[in-house]
Amino acid sequence: MSKSHVVAITGATGEIGRRVARNLAERGIAQRLIVRDQERAPHLPNSEIAVASSYSDKTSMRRALTGTHTLFLVSGRESADRVQHHVDAIDTAVAAGVQRIVYLSFIGAASNATFTLARQHYLTEQHIRSSGVRFTFLRPALYLDSIPRYVGEDGALRGPADGGSGAFIARDDIAGVASVVLPSEDHDGETYNLTGREELTLTQCAEQLSRVVGRTIIFQDETLEEAWRSRSGYGAPHFEKEGWITSYLAIAAGEMGPASDIVYRLTGQDALTLEEYLRLYPDSYRRLLPQG
């Protein structure tokens, strides 16, 4: 990729951004890694580092984006004004001459989505569309990586998901797709729903965790009232707790699927199943191992 086709990677120190940056470096693609903290930035061949304190720091963002061709826009930290931060990043990218934006959205992004954060992604997508820049939207389902983290110390996975299911996807697979899409303009104008190749209820997730961990893990369905009550002591703001709870409600509503072979079709590699992910990343469930 020539200097005029540099790919800008936001969130380059995060779980997905760093995976994408590593993948692109292995392919020899020129990158500019946009980070908040230069000390944490990965040092990769054919890449340079730019520092921006936030998406709304327009001066540093414009400096970071000038001279780049394609922007991989990872959604910002959860906050009450998250959409505005996204709008600022998009507007600055357009002003800096960015030609394409590949945006990491969320499956089912819509104004009436059950999952409240998916509504934020919809608003961001709409702003990208109205900006006139070329785009590709990557809409992953809930991260497969999150399933072990949702289990409490007592071995219970709790939430108002009822008997709903989801085609959860690993961050590795999301990054794999992004790494294919970013260097190629063949995907301009596309919206890809990124899912795993299996669809599981949370009861099935708990059963698979139990087999791998060697300890009984259960799914405990909650009413909406129980879900709010059980999360009342976390000290999180209302919008964050609402996001946690509505992610389970979206599972119950069938908005986290269906399963597909999209990862294979775009990358040539099968998406990881939950059991494959657990075998590959034992640290993901280490805290759940039987004690003694």
C-alpha positions, 0 to 999 in steps of 0.5 A, spaced: 500 500 500 502 506 498 503 512 502 497 515 500 493 509 502 495 508 509 490 505 513 489 509 520 487 504 526 483 507 532 484 503 538 490 500 536 492 498 544 485 495 544 483 488 544 480 488 536 485 494 534 491 491 536 489 484 533 488 488 526 494 492 526 498 485 527 494 482 522 496 488 517 503 488 519 504 481 517 501 483 510 506 489 509 500 494 509 502 501 511 499 503 518 498 509 522 496 507 529 492 512 533 493 511 541 491 515 547 498 513 550 504 512 546 507 508 551 502 502 550 502 503 542 505 496 539 511 497 535 510 494 528 513 494 521 511 499 516 507 503 521 507 509 525 504 512 531 500 518 532 497 520 539 490 523 540 487 524 547 480 522 544 475 522 538 473 529 540 480 532 540 479 535 533 486 538 533 490 531 534 485 527 531 486 531 524 493 531 525 493 523 526 488 522 520 492 527 515 495 523 509 491 517 511 486 513 506 482 508 510 480 509 517 478 503 521 473 506 526 473 502 533 467 505 537 469 509 543 468 508 550 461 507 553 459 514 555 453 518 555 456 522 549 459 516 545 455 518 539 458 525 539 465 523 540 463 518 534 460 524 530 467 528 531 471 523 529 467 522 523 467 529 521 475 530 523 476 524 518 472 527 512 476 534 513 483 531 513 481 527 507 480 520 509 477 516 503 474 510 506 471 509 513 470 501 516 466 502 522 466 497 527 458 497 529 454 492 532 449 487 529 442 489 529 444 496 529 437 500 528 433 506 532 429 501 535 434 495 537 433 492 544 440 493 545 441 500 547 448 500 545 446 498 538 442 504 537 448 508 538 451 504 533 445 506 528 446 513 529 453 513 528 452 509 521 447 514 519 452 520 520 457 516 516 452 515 510 451 522 510 458 524 510 459 522 503 465 518 505 465 511 502 464 506 508 463 499 510 460 497 516 462 491 520 456 489 525 459 483 530 454 479 535 456 479 542 463 477 543 464 470 544 470 472 549 465 475 554 461 469 555 466 467 561 467 474 564 459 474 565 460 468 570 460 470 577 464 467 582 459 462 584 458 459 577 452 462 575 451 466 568 445 471 570 441 475 565 434 476 562 435 472 556 430 467 557 431 461 552 434 466 547 440 464 543 446 468 540 451 466 534 457 469 538 463 471 535 470 471 537 474 478 537 480 474 533 474 473 527 472 480 527 479 482 527 480 477 521 474 480 517 477 487 518 484 485 516 481 483 509 476 489 508 481 494 510 486 494 504 480 492 499 475 497 496 471 491 494 467 491 500 465 499 499 458 500 501 457 493 504 454 491 511 456 485 514 453 481 520 459 478 523 456 472 527 459 465 529 458 459 526 454 456 531 448 459 535 447 457 543 443 459 548 446 461 555 444 454 558 448 451 552 454 456 554 454 454 561 454 447 559 460 447 555 463 452 560 462 446 565 465 441 561 472 445 559 472 448 566 471 442 570 466 445 575 458 446 574 456 453 571 449 454 570 445 459 567 440 463 571 434 467 568 432 473 571 426 477 570 427 485 568 426 487 575 431 482 578 436 484 573 436 491 575 436 489 582 442 484 581 446 490 578 444 495 583 451 495 587 456 495 581 456 503 582 455 504 574 451 509 571 444 508 569 446 508 561 451 502 562 447 498 567 441 499 561 446 496 556 448 490 560 441 488 561 439 490 554 444 485 551 441 479 555 434 482 552 437 482 545 438 475 546 431 473 548 429 477 542 433 473 537 437 479 535 444 476 536 444 472 530 442 467 526 449 463 525 452 464 519 459 462 515 460 469 513 467 469 517 469 463 512 466 467 506 470 473 507 477 470 510 477 463 508 477 460 516 472 458 520 469 462 526 471 459 532 466 455 536 465 457 544 469 450 546 474 452 541 475 459 543 476 456 551 481 451 549 485 456 545 485 461 551 485 458 558 486 464 561 479 466 559 476 462 564 482 461 569 478 464 575 473 459 574 477 453 575 475 449 581 479 451 588 483 446 592 
